[in-house]
Amino acid sequence: MMGGMGWGGMWFGWIFWLVIIAVVIWAVVTFSNNSRDREQRSAFPRQESALDILKKRYAKGEITKEEFERIKKDLQ
């Protein structure tokens, strides 16, 4: 026996490093997913302004140009 380790010690060393590498990969994937979705899960999500809603309604064709201009003038 070489230093009292034998073949069992060599396998334990490989398994140990594979577990460490797996944990590092898991941590990187988890962190990247969390940072990408942070805005969606925020406690205070971004609120749309009245002007943003008005622009969307005009873009969808729900209101005419005249209505858009009149409401926009009222909002400002």
C-alpha positions in Angstrom: 0.0 0.0 0.0 1.3 3.4 -1.0 0.9 5.8 1.9 -2.1 3.8 3.3 -4.5 5.1 0.5 -4.7 2.2 -1.9 -7.1 2.2 -4.8 -10.1 3.4 -2.7 -8.5 6.7 -1.9 -7.9 7.5 -5.6 -11.6 6.9 -6.4 -12.7 9.1 -3.4 -10.5 11.9 -4.7 -12.1 11.8 -8.2 -15.6 11.7 -6.8 -14.8 14.6 -4.4 -13.7 16.8 -7.3 -16.6 15.8 -9.5 -19.0 16.9 -6.7 -17.2 20.2 -6.3 -17.4 20.9 -10.0 -21.1 20.0 -10.1 -21.8 22.4 -7.2 -19.9 25.2 -9.0 -21.9 24.6 -12.2 -25.2 24.5 -10.3 -24.3 27.8 -8.5 -23.4 29.6 -11.8 -26.6 28.4 -13.5 -28.8 29.4 -10.5 -27.2 32.8 -10.2 -27.6 33.6 -13.9 -31.2 32.6 -13.9 -31.9 34.7 -10.8 -30.2 37.8 -12.2 -32.1 37.5 -15.5 -35.5 37.2 -13.8 -34.9 39.7 -11.0 -37.2 42.4 -12.5 -40.1 40.1 -13.0 -40.0 38.9 -9.4 -39.3 42.3 -7.9 -41.4 43.4 -4.9 -42.1 46.7 -6.6 -42.6 45.9 -10.4 -42.4 48.9 -12.8 -45.8 50.5 -13.1 -46.9 51.8 -16.5 -47.6 55.5 -16.7 -50.9 56.8 -18.0 -49.1 58.0 -21.1 -47.7 54.5 -21.8 -51.2 53.0 -21.5 -52.5 55.7 -23.8 -49.8 55.0 -26.4 -50.6 51.2 -26.3 -54.3 51.9 -26.8 -53.6 54.1 -29.8 -51.2 51.5 -31.3 -53.9 48.8 -30.9 -56.4 51.0 -32.7 -58.7 51.3 -29.7 -58.8 55.1 -30.0 -58.6 57.5 -32.8 -55.8 60.1 -33.4 -58.1 62.9 -32.2 -58.9 61.0 -29.0 -55.3 60.3 -28.5 -54.3 63.9 -28.8 -57.1 65.1 -26.6 -56.4 62.6 -23.8 -52.6 63.3 -24.1 -53.2 67.0 -23.7 -55.4 66.3 -20.6 -52.6 64.2 -19.1 -49.9 66.8 -19.5 
